[in-house]
Amino acid sequence: MKVVLLAGGFGTRISEESHLKPKPMIDIGGKPILWHIMKEYSYYGFNEFIICAGYKQHVIKEWFADYYLHNSDITFDFSNGGEMVVHNNVAEPWKVTIIDTGLNTMTGGRVKRIQPYVGNEPFMLTYGDGVSDINITELLKFHQSHGKIATLTAVHVGQRFGVLDIDREDKSIRAFREKSESDGSRINAGYMVLQPEIFDYIDGDETVFEQEPLRRLAENSELKAYKHNGFWKCMDTQREKEQLEEMITKGEAPWMVWNK
């Protein structure tokens, strides 16, 4: 199953670094947060990625183009015509497709644009700026068990996002609304599993995935919530980046399941 990563936005809330690179390429622990997200999926056996690029998309392409070189021990023998000998490498078992989905395209439009690369198959989708210790295997099992078009991961978090109204019995998402400070409801944390019918809910480049498509899915009882009670954190600001960096420094980074 392919994993689609949204990595094309401007990242204006963390402009201290995003003026130089896309937000998913901002480092935590010496590697882009995008790499951390991919490592988690890879840990659960999902190694084929489609990256929806846009803003400064060349940065993403160049980083992956140099990945093998930067993660290998190499001898350059200039006395022998510049021969390059690779001694060992830690390259990942990944297949990475990077698509320029446009500079100003909305999230739904970016998903629509990669439809030819997904084909008529279910796929996973998440944002390129949030890390979690979610069990991807259990998420997929939940999605396959209910037979609906879409599953998204729902978490409790004291932040500034729209919240989900979830049916207590069958976990259907009934509506979206704005979050208040005292609200204990869950939010959309990404880590979605989608059937190919999702593309029918997206009109084009101007479609914001989190608005009309998800609302229509909820109205049609085609949207389910996988409740995750573990760790999830979005790197939306410089402060949140520093918090993630501190977790790595202290060896307390719950999302880095591949190191356990």
C-alpha positions as CSV (number, residue, x, y, z in Angstrom):
1,M,0.0,0.0,0.0
2,K,1.3,3.4,-1.0
3,V,1.8,6.3,1.6
4,V,1.0,9.8,0.4
5,L,2.6,12.7,2.2
6,L,1.4,16.3,2.0
7,A,4.5,18.4,1.8
8,G,3.7,21.4,-0.5
9,G,2.5,24.2,1.9
10,F,4.3,27.4,2.8
11,G,4.7,26.7,6.5
12,T,4.2,30.4,7.4
13,R,3.8,29.8,11.1
14,I,7.4,28.6,11.3
15,S,8.8,31.2,8.9
16,E,12.1,31.3,10.8
17,E,13.1,28.3,8.8
18,S,10.4,27.8,6.1
19,H,11.6,30.8,4.1
20,L,14.5,28.6,3.2
21,K,12.9,25.2,2.8
22,P,9.5,23.4,2.9
23,K,8.3,22.8,6.5
24,P,8.5,19.0,6.1
25,M,12.2,19.5,5.4
26,I,13.0,21.3,8.6
27,D,15.3,19.2,10.7
28,I,14.6,17.6,14.1
29,G,17.5,15.5,15.4
30,G,19.5,16.1,12.3
31,K,16.9,14.7,9.9
32,P,13.9,16.4,8.2
33,I,10.6,15.7,10.1
34,L,9.4,14.2,6.8
35,W,12.1,11.5,7.2
36,H,10.9,10.8,10.7
37,I,7.3,10.2,9.4
38,M,8.6,7.9,6.7
39,K,10.7,5.9,9.1
40,E,7.6,5.2,11.2
41,Y,5.6,3.9,8.2
42,S,8.7,1.9,7.1
43,Y,8.9,0.3,10.5
44,Y,5.4,-1.2,9.9
45,G,6.4,-2.4,6.4
46,F,5.2,0.5,4.2
47,N,8.0,1.6,2.0
48,E,6.4,3.1,-1.1
49,F,5.9,6.9,-0.8
50,I,4.3,9.6,-2.9
51,I,5.3,13.1,-1.8
52,C,2.9,15.9,-2.8
53,A,5.5,18.8,-3.2
54,G,4.9,22.4,-4.0
55,Y,6.7,25.2,-2.3
56,K,10.4,24.9,-2.9
57,Q,9.9,21.4,-4.2
58,H,13.4,21.3,-5.5
59,V,14.7,21.1,-1.9
60,I,12.9,17.8,-1.4
61,K,14.0,16.3,-4.7
62,E,17.6,17.3,-4.1
63,W,17.7,15.9,-0.6
64,F,16.5,12.5,-1.8
65,A,18.8,12.6,-4.8
66,D,21.7,12.9,-2.4
67,Y,20.4,10.6,0.2
68,Y,22.4,7.5,-0.8
69,L,25.6,9.6,-1.0
70,H,25.1,11.3,2.4
71,N,24.4,8.1,4.2
72,S,27.2,5.9,2.9
73,D,30.9,5.5,3.8
74,I,32.7,6.4,0.5
75,T,36.3,6.6,-0.8
76,F,37.0,9.0,-3.6
77,D,40.2,7.9,-5.4
78,F,41.3,10.9,-7.4
79,S,44.5,9.1,-8.4
80,N,42.4,6.6,-10.3
81,G,40.2,8.9,-12.4
82,G,38.0,9.9,-9.5
83,E,36.7,6.4,-8.8
84,M,34.1,6.2,-6.0
85,V,34.1,3.1,-3.8
86,V,31.1,2.6,-1.5
87,H,32.1,0.7,1.6
88,N,28.7,0.4,3.3
89,N,25.5,2.4,3.4
90,V,22.4,2.7,5.4
91,A,20.0,3.4,2.6
92,E,16.3,2.8,3.3
93,P,14.2,0.2,1.4
94,W,12.1,3.0,0.0
95,K,10.6,3.9,-3.3
96,V,9.9,7.6,-3.3
97,T,7.9,9.5,-5.9
98,I,8.0,13.3,-5.6
99,I,5.3,15.1,-7.5
100,D,5.2,18.9,-8.0
101,T,1.5,19.4,-7.1
102,G,1.7,23.2,-7.6
103,L,2.6,26.2,-5.6
104,N,-0.8,27.5,-4.5
105,T,-2.8,24.2,-4.7
106,M,-4.9,23.4,-1.7
107,T,-4.6,20.1,0.2
108,G,-7.5,18.4,-1.6
109,G,-6.1,19.5,-4.9
110,R,-2.7,18.0,-4.1
111,V,-4.3,14.7,-3.3
112,K,-6.3,14.9,-6.6
113,R,-3.2,15.5,-8.6
114,I,-1.5,12.3,-7.4
115,Q,-4.4,10.1,-8.4
116,P,-2.5,8.6,-11.5
117,Y,0.3,7.5,-9.2
118,V,-2.1,5.8,-6.7
119,G,-4.3,4.1,-9.2
120,N,-7.5,2.2,-8.2
121,E,-6.1,1.1,-4.9
122,P,-6.5,2.1,-1.2
123,F,-3.7,4.3,0.1
124,M,-2.6,6.1,3.3
125,L,-2.4,9.8,3.6
126,T,-0.8,12.1,6.3
127,Y,0.6,15.5,6.8
128,G,4.3,16.2,6.5
129,D,4.7,18.0,9.8
130,G,3.2,15.7,12.5
131,V,4.8,12.7,14.2
132,S,3.1,10.0,16.3
133,D,3.6,6.6,17.8
134,I,0.4,5.3,16.2
135,N,0.4,1.6,15.4
136,I,0.0,1.7,11.6
137,T,-0.9,-2.0,11.5
138,E,-3.8,-1.6,13.9
139,L,-4.9,1.6,12.0
140,L,-5.1,-0.4,8.8
141,K,-6.9,-3.3,10.4
142,F,-9.5,-0.9,11.8
143,H,-10.0,0.7,8.3
144,Q,-10.4,-2.7,6.7
145,S,-12.9,-3.8,9.3
146,H,-15.6,-1.1,8.7
147,G,-15.7,-1.0,4.9
148,K,-16.1,2.8,4.6
149,I,-14.3,5.1,2.2
150,A,-12.1,7.0,4.8
151,T,-10.5,6.6,8.2
152,L,-8.7,9.3,10.0
153,T,-6.8,9.2,13.2
154,A,-8.4,11.2,16.0
155,V,-6.4,12.5,19.0
156,H,-6.9,14.6,22.1
157,V,-4.7,17.7,22.1
158,G,-4.9,21.2,23.6
159,Q,-4.3,23.1,20.4
160,R,-6.1,25.4,18.0
161,F,-7.8,23.0,15.5
162,G,-11.3,22.2,14.4
163,V,-12.7,19.2,16.4
164,L,-14.6,16.1,15.4
165,D,-18.0,15.0,16.6
166,I,-17.6,11.2,16.8
167,D,-20.5,8.8,17.4
168,R,-19.8,6.8,20.6
169,E,-21.1,3.5,19.3
170,D,-19.8,3.0,15.8
171,K,-17.0,5.6,15.6
172,S,-18.6,7.4,12.7
173,I,-17.6,11.1,12.3
174,R,-20.8,13.1,12.2
175,A,-19.6,16.7,12.0
176,F,-16.8,19.2,12.3
177,R,-16.8,22.3,14.5
178,E,-14.4,24.8,15.9
179,K,-12.4,23.9,19.1
180,S,-12.8,26.0,22.3
181,E,-10.2,26.2,25.1
182,S,-12.2,23.9,27.4
183,D,-13.2,21.4,24.7
184,G,-12.2,17.8,25.3
185,S,-13.1,16.6,21.8
186,R,-10.6,15.0,19.4
187,I,-9.0,16.5,16.4
188,N,-7.9,15.2,13.0
189,A,-4.3,14.1,13.4
190,G,-3.9,12.8,9.8
191,Y,-2.6,9.2,9.5
192,M,-5.5,8.5,7.2
193,V,-6.5,5.4,5.2
194,L,-8.5,6.1,2.1
195,Q,-10.3,4.1,-0.6
196,P,-9.8,5.3,-4.2
197,E,-13.4,6.6,-4.2
198,I,-12.0,9.5,-2.2
199,F,-11.0,11.2,-5.5
200,D,-14.7,11.5,-6.4
201,Y,-15.1,13.9,-3.4
202,I,-12.4,16.3,-4.6
203,D,-13.2,18.8,-7.3
204,G,-9.8,20.3,-8.1
205,D,-6.9,22.5,-7.0
206,E,-9.1,24.9,-4.9
207,T,-10.5,22.1,-2.8
208,V,-9.4,22.1,0.8
209,F,-9.4,18.4,1.8
210,E,-10.3,19.1,5.5
211,Q,-13.4,21.0,4.5
212,E,-15.9,19.9,1.8
213,P,-14.5,16.4,1.1
214,L,-14.4,15.4,4.8
215,R,-17.7,17.1,5.5
216,R,-19.4,15.2,2.7
217,L,-17.9,11.9,3.8
218,A,-19.2,12.6,7.3
219,E,-22.7,13.4,6.0
220,N,-22.7,10.2,3.9
221,S,-21.5,8.1,6.9
222,E,-18.3,7.2,5.0
223,L,-15.8,8.6,7.5
224,K,-14.6,6.7,10.6
225,A,-12.3,7.7,13.4
226,Y,-9.4,5.6,14.7
227,K,-8.9,6.9,18.2
228,H,-5.3,7.1,19.2
229,N,-4.5,7.8,22.9
230,G,-0.8,7.8,22.5
231,F,1.7,10.4,21.4
232,W,1.1,12.9,18.5
233,K,2.6,16.3,17.9
234,C,2.4,18.7,15.1
235,M,5.4,20.9,14.3
236,D,3.6,24.1,13.5
237,T,5.8,26.7,15.2
238,Q,9.4,27.2,16.2
239,R,8.5,26.4,19.8
240,E,7.0,23.0,18.8
241,K,10.2,22.2,16.8
242,E,12.3,23.0,19.8
243,Q,10.1,20.7,22.0
244,L,10.6,17.8,19.5
245,E,14.3,18.5,19.4
246,E,14.4,18.3,23.2
247,M,12.6,15.0,23.3
248,I,15.2,13.5,20.9
249,T,18.1,14.9,22.9
250,K,16.7,13.4,26.1
251,G,16.0,10.0,24.4
252,E,12.3,10.5,25.0
253,A,10.9,10.6,21.4
254,P,7.9,8.3,21.4
255,W,7.5,8.4,17.7
256,M,10.9,7.0,17.0
257,V,9.6,3.4,17.3
258,W,12.4,2.1,14.9
259,N,14.9,2.8,17.6
260,K,13.2,0.7,20.3
